[in-house]
Amino acid sequence: MFRTEVQIAPAQLQLSLQDKVLTIGSCFAEVIGSRLKQNKVDVLVNPFGTIFNPLSVCLLLQAAAGNTHDFEQHLVQHNGIWYAYDLHSSLSSPHKQELLQKIQERVHRTKEQLQQASLLVVTLGTAVAYKLRGSGKVVANCHKLPANNFERTLLQTEEMKQAFEQTLALLSQINPNLHVLLTVSPVRHIKETLPMNSVSKATLRVLCHQLEEAHANLHYFPAFEIMMDDLRDYRFYAPDMLHPTEVAEEYIWQKFVAAYYDKGFQVFREVWQKMRRAVAHRPFHPQSEAHQAFVRNTLQQLAQLREQYQIETSAEEKALRDQLSG
């Protein structure tokens, strides 16, 4: 056998299709979150945009859990656009008040999801962070402002652990049944150099281990190890040689589902994949009697799935009805 497969111990956590999820953190949170959404899980994916360092992740989760934080104090205007140092650049606006309103809406939506969610997935990207010169505040994003505005720093395990302990305490108050799943992003940050990337990932991995040892409702999913040790071949990397290919992402996703979701969800997922293919099917002759019958039959099957699993299918229904003639 020419591979070293990463074995994931059976988890007590067995989620169903009905369990709500929130993902937050680096771009790998988008990978897991988008696949959950494709499979009809009620998931809120990276509500504050891509957040790379653990301290910024914790700050946002604490704000969503009810901790007072003055976002307005940490806004900056650059080339006529307002940005928040605590959020990704995708959350920005030409108008300061509009940005603040967006932020409050995201905070409120995140709190609602956290209160009802069974699982919070946190993906840690890097322990290298940037601090504002003068104040020493850690920022989530530099928003392409001049580099001399910031000072690079390697976050220490103890300060990150303390931030997570405070965050977990707040989360337990608004949702005592919430489980937290930590992952370390397998994407290398070569901007910080490969040696520093190794130090950063090792620091994050130690942090995850310490938190997992200390909390029964906190788990670690080895996405990093799967990519580094199991998928140890450049054919599993995108052209930049840093990000996983879609094949690699799908493999890690399969491992995730097998570890944390129940058999019912896995059965649904197989059925739903067939439905997605049917909805996406585009024939050479869409007006033919055969395709029209296929669309009507697919709509009927979709309605049955909607009733059986209590899922939202309006987008799929519209896509099918748009293909009906007459």
C-alpha positions as CSV (number, residue, x, y, z in Angstrom):
1,M,0.0,0.0,0.0
2,F,1.7,3.2,-1.2
3,R,0.2,5.7,1.1
4,T,-0.2,6.6,4.8
5,E,-3.9,6.9,5.4
6,V,-4.9,9.1,8.4
7,Q,-7.3,7.2,10.6
8,I,-9.9,9.2,12.5
9,A,-11.1,7.7,15.7
10,P,-14.9,7.3,16.0
11,A,-16.4,10.4,17.5
12,Q,-19.3,10.6,20.0
13,L,-20.5,13.4,17.8
14,Q,-23.0,12.0,15.2
15,L,-24.7,14.9,13.5
16,S,-27.9,14.7,11.4
17,L,-29.2,16.7,8.4
18,Q,-31.2,18.8,10.8
19,D,-28.3,19.9,12.9
20,K,-27.3,23.5,12.3
21,V,-23.6,24.4,11.8
22,L,-21.5,27.5,11.8
23,T,-18.0,27.7,10.1
24,I,-15.5,30.5,10.7
25,G,-11.8,31.0,10.0
26,S,-9.5,30.6,7.1
27,C,-10.4,29.6,3.5
28,F,-10.7,25.9,4.5
29,A,-13.8,26.9,6.6
30,E,-15.3,27.9,3.2
31,V,-14.5,24.5,1.8
32,I,-16.3,22.5,4.5
33,G,-19.1,25.1,4.8
34,S,-19.9,25.2,1.1
35,R,-20.1,21.4,0.9
36,L,-22.4,21.4,3.9
37,K,-24.6,24.0,2.2
38,Q,-24.6,22.0,-1.1
39,N,-25.9,19.0,0.9
40,K,-28.8,21.1,2.4
41,V,-27.3,21.5,5.9
42,D,-28.4,24.8,7.6
43,V,-24.9,26.3,7.8
44,L,-23.7,29.8,8.2
45,V,-20.3,30.0,6.4
46,N,-17.6,32.5,7.4
47,P,-20.0,35.4,8.2
48,F,-17.1,37.8,8.7
49,G,-15.2,36.7,5.6
50,T,-11.9,34.8,5.7
51,I,-10.2,35.2,9.0
52,F,-6.7,33.8,9.4
53,N,-5.4,34.2,12.9
54,P,-7.0,32.7,16.1
55,L,-7.1,36.0,18.1
56,S,-9.3,37.6,15.5
57,V,-11.5,34.6,15.3
58,C,-12.0,34.6,19.0
59,L,-12.8,38.3,19.1
60,L,-15.5,37.9,16.5
61,L,-17.0,34.9,18.2
62,Q,-17.0,36.7,21.6
63,A,-18.7,39.7,20.0
64,A,-21.4,37.4,18.6
65,A,-21.8,35.7,22.0
66,G,-22.6,39.1,23.6
67,N,-19.2,40.5,24.5
68,T,-19.2,44.3,23.9
69,H,-16.8,45.4,21.2
70,D,-16.5,48.8,19.6
71,F,-16.1,48.0,15.9
72,E,-16.4,51.7,15.0
73,Q,-13.1,52.4,16.8
74,H,-11.3,50.0,14.5
75,L,-12.5,51.3,11.1
76,V,-10.2,52.8,8.6
77,Q,-10.8,54.6,5.3
78,H,-8.6,53.9,2.3
79,N,-9.1,55.2,-1.2
80,G,-12.6,56.2,-0.4
81,I,-13.7,52.9,1.0
82,W,-14.3,52.1,4.7
83,Y,-12.8,48.8,6.1
84,A,-12.9,47.2,9.5
85,Y,-9.6,45.9,10.9
86,D,-11.5,43.1,12.6
87,L,-13.0,41.7,9.4
88,H,-12.1,40.6,5.9
89,S,-12.0,43.2,3.1
90,S,-15.1,41.7,1.5
91,L,-17.0,43.5,4.2
92,S,-16.5,47.1,3.3
93,S,-18.4,50.1,2.0
94,P,-18.0,53.6,0.7
95,H,-20.1,54.7,3.6
96,K,-19.1,54.3,7.2
97,Q,-22.6,53.9,8.7
98,E,-23.5,51.4,6.0
99,L,-20.4,49.3,7.0
100,L,-21.3,49.5,10.7
101,Q,-24.8,48.3,9.9
102,K,-23.4,45.4,7.9
103,I,-21.2,44.4,10.8
104,Q,-24.0,44.5,13.3
105,E,-26.2,42.5,11.0
106,R,-23.5,39.8,10.7
107,V,-22.9,39.8,14.5
108,H,-26.6,39.4,15.1
109,R,-27.0,36.6,12.5
110,T,-24.0,34.8,13.9
111,K,-25.3,34.9,17.4
112,E,-28.7,33.5,16.3
113,Q,-26.8,30.6,14.5
114,L,-24.6,30.0,17.5
115,Q,-27.6,29.7,19.8
116,Q,-29.2,27.0,17.7
117,A,-26.2,25.3,16.2
118,S,-24.9,21.8,17.2
119,L,-21.5,22.4,15.7
120,L,-19.0,25.3,15.3
121,V,-16.2,24.6,12.9
122,V,-13.1,26.8,13.5
123,T,-10.3,26.6,10.9
124,L,-7.0,28.2,12.0
125,G,-4.9,29.5,9.2
126,T,-1.8,31.0,10.7
127,A,-0.2,32.0,14.0
128,V,1.5,34.9,12.3
129,A,-0.5,38.0,12.8
130,Y,-0.1,41.8,12.2
131,K,-0.4,44.4,14.8
132,L,-1.1,48.1,14.3
133,R,2.0,50.2,15.2
134,G,1.3,52.3,18.2
135,S,-1.8,50.6,19.6
136,G,-0.4,47.0,19.3
137,K,-3.9,45.8,18.3
138,V,-4.0,42.5,16.3
139,V,-5.8,43.0,13.0
140,A,-7.7,40.4,11.0
141,N,-6.8,42.0,7.7
142,C,-4.4,44.8,6.6
143,H,-6.6,45.7,3.7
144,K,-3.6,46.5,1.5
145,L,-2.7,49.5,3.6
146,P,1.0,50.6,3.7
147,A,3.1,47.8,5.3
148,N,4.8,50.3,7.7
149,N,1.5,50.7,9.5
150,F,1.8,47.2,10.8
151,E,4.2,45.0,12.8
152,R,4.4,41.3,12.1
153,T,4.3,39.0,15.1
154,L,4.2,35.3,15.9
155,L,1.3,34.7,18.3
156,Q,2.2,32.6,21.4
157,T,0.4,29.4,22.3
158,E,-0.6,30.7,25.8
159,E,-2.2,34.0,24.5
160,M,-4.2,32.1,21.9
161,K,-5.2,29.5,24.4
162,Q,-6.4,32.2,26.9
163,A,-8.5,33.8,24.1
164,F,-10.1,30.4,23.3
165,E,-10.8,29.7,26.9
166,Q,-12.7,33.0,27.2
167,T,-14.5,32.3,24.0
168,L,-15.6,28.8,25.0
169,A,-16.9,30.1,28.3
170,L,-19.0,32.7,26.5
171,L,-20.3,30.2,24.0
172,S,-21.3,27.8,26.7
173,Q,-23.5,30.4,28.2
174,I,-25.6,31.0,25.0
175,N,-25.5,27.3,23.9
176,P,-24.4,24.7,26.5
177,N,-24.9,21.9,23.9
178,L,-22.6,23.4,21.3
179,H,-19.7,21.3,20.1
180,V,-16.6,22.9,18.7
181,L,-14.5,21.3,16.0
182,L,-11.0,22.7,15.4
183,T,-9.0,22.3,12.2
184,V,-5.6,23.6,11.0
185,S,-5.7,24.7,7.4
186,P,-3.5,22.7,5.2
187,V,-2.8,25.7,3.0
188,R,0.9,26.9,3.3
189,H,1.5,30.6,3.9
190,I,4.6,31.2,1.9
191,K,4.4,34.9,2.3
192,E,5.8,34.3,5.8
193,T,8.4,32.0,4.3
194,L,8.2,28.2,4.4
195,P,10.3,27.9,7.6
196,M,8.0,30.4,9.4
197,N,4.9,28.6,8.0
198,S,6.2,25.4,9.7
199,V,6.6,27.2,13.0
200,S,3.1,28.7,12.6
201,K,1.4,25.4,11.8
202,A,3.2,23.7,14.7
203,T,2.1,26.4,17.1
204,L,-1.5,26.0,16.0
205,R,-1.4,22.2,16.2
206,V,-0.1,22.4,19.8
207,L,-2.9,24.9,20.6
208,C,-5.5,22.5,19.2
209,H,-4.1,19.6,21.1
210,Q,-4.1,21.5,24.4
211,L,-7.7,22.6,24.0
212,E,-8.9,19.2,22.9
213,E,-7.3,17.7,26.0
214,A,-9.0,20.2,28.3
215,H,-12.6,20.2,26.9
216,A,-14.9,17.3,26.3
217,N,-17.1,19.1,23.8
218,L,-14.1,20.3,21.7
219,H,-12.7,18.0,18.9
220,Y,-9.9,18.1,16.4
221,F,-10.3,17.2,12.8
222,P,-7.0,16.3,11.1
223,A,-7.4,18.1,7.8
224,F,-3.8,19.3,8.0
225,E,-2.5,15.8,8.5
226,I,-4.7,14.3,5.8
227,M,-3.3,16.8,3.3
228,M,0.3,16.6,4.4
229,D,0.6,12.8,5.1
230,D,-2.1,11.0,3.2
231,L,-2.4,13.2,0.1
232,R,1.4,13.5,-0.1
233,D,1.6,14.1,-3.8
234,Y,1.6,17.3,-6.0
235,R,-1.2,15.9,-8.1
236,F,-3.5,16.9,-5.1
237,Y,-2.4,20.5,-5.3
238,A,-3.7,23.4,-7.4
239,P,-1.4,25.1,-9.9
240,D,-0.1,27.4,-7.2
241,M,1.3,24.3,-5.4
242,L,-0.2,25.6,-2.1
243,H,-4.0,25.0,-2.2
244,P,-5.7,21.6,-2.4
245,T,-7.3,20.6,-5.7
246,E,-11.1,19.9,-5.8
247,V,-10.2,16.1,-5.7
248,A,-8.3,16.6,-2.4
249,E,-11.0,18.8,-0.9
250,E,-13.6,16.1,-1.8
251,Y,-11.5,13.4,-0.2
252,I,-11.1,15.5,3.1
253,W,-14.8,16.2,3.0
254,Q,-15.6,12.5,2.8
255,K,-13.4,11.9,5.8
256,F,-15.2,14.7,7.7
257,V,-18.7,13.3,6.9
258,A,-17.7,9.7,7.9
259,A,-16.3,10.9,11.2
260,Y,-19.0,13.3,12.4
261,Y,-22.3,12.6,10.6
262,D,-24.7,9.7,11.1
263,K,-25.8,7.1,8.6
264,G,-29.0,8.9,7.9
265,F,-27.1,11.9,6.6
266,Q,-24.8,9.7,4.5
267,V,-27.8,8.0,2.9
268,F,-29.4,11.4,2.2
269,R,-26.2,12.7,0.7
270,E,-26.0,9.9,-1.9
271,V,-29.7,10.5,-2.8
272,W,-29.2,14.2,-3.0
273,Q,-26.1,14.0,-5.3
274,K,-28.2,12.1,-7.8
275,M,-30.9,14.9,-7.6
276,R,-28.3,17.6,-8.1
277,R,-27.0,15.8,-11.2
278,A,-30.6,15.6,-12.5
279,V,-31.3,19.3,-11.9
280,A,-28.0,20.2,-13.6
281,H,-28.6,18.0,-16.6
282,R,-28.8,20.1,-19.9
283,P,-29.9,18.1,-23.0
284,F,-29.2,19.0,-26.6
285,H,-33.0,19.2,-27.2
286,P,-34.6,20.8,-24.1
287,Q,-38.0,21.0,-25.7
288,S,-38.2,17.3,-26.6
289,E,-41.0,15.3,-25.2
290,A,-38.5,13.0,-23.5
291,H,-36.7,15.9,-21.6
292,Q,-40.0,17.5,-20.7
293,A,-41.1,14.2,-19.1
294,F,-37.8,14.0,-17.4
295,V,-38.2,17.4,-15.9
296,R,-41.7,16.7,-14.6
297,N,-40.6,13.4,-13.1
298,T,-37.6,15.1,-11.4
299,L,-39.9,17.8,-10.0
300,Q,-42.0,15.1,-8.5
301,Q,-39.0,13.3,-7.0
302,L,-37.7,16.7,-5.6
303,A,-41.1,17.3,-3.9
304,Q,-40.9,13.9,-2.3
305,L,-37.4,14.6,-1.0
306,R,-38.5,18.0,0.3
307,E,-41.3,16.4,2.3
308,Q,-39.3,13.5,3.5
309,Y,-36.3,15.4,4.7
310,Q,-37.8,18.8,5.4
311,I,-35.3,20.7,3.2
312,E,-35.5,23.9,1.3
313,T,-35.6,23.2,-2.5
314,S,-37.0,26.4,-4.0
315,A,-33.9,27.1,-6.1
316,E,-33.8,23.6,-7.5
317,E,-37.5,23.7,-8.3
318,K,-37.1,27.1,-10.1
319,A,-34.3,25.7,-12.2
320,L,-36.4,22.8,-13.2
321,R,-39.6,24.8,-13.8
322,D,-37.7,27.2,-16.1
323,Q,-37.0,24.2,-18.4
324,L,-40.7,23.4,-18.8
325,S,-42.3,24.6,-22.0
326,G,-45.7,26.1,-22.2
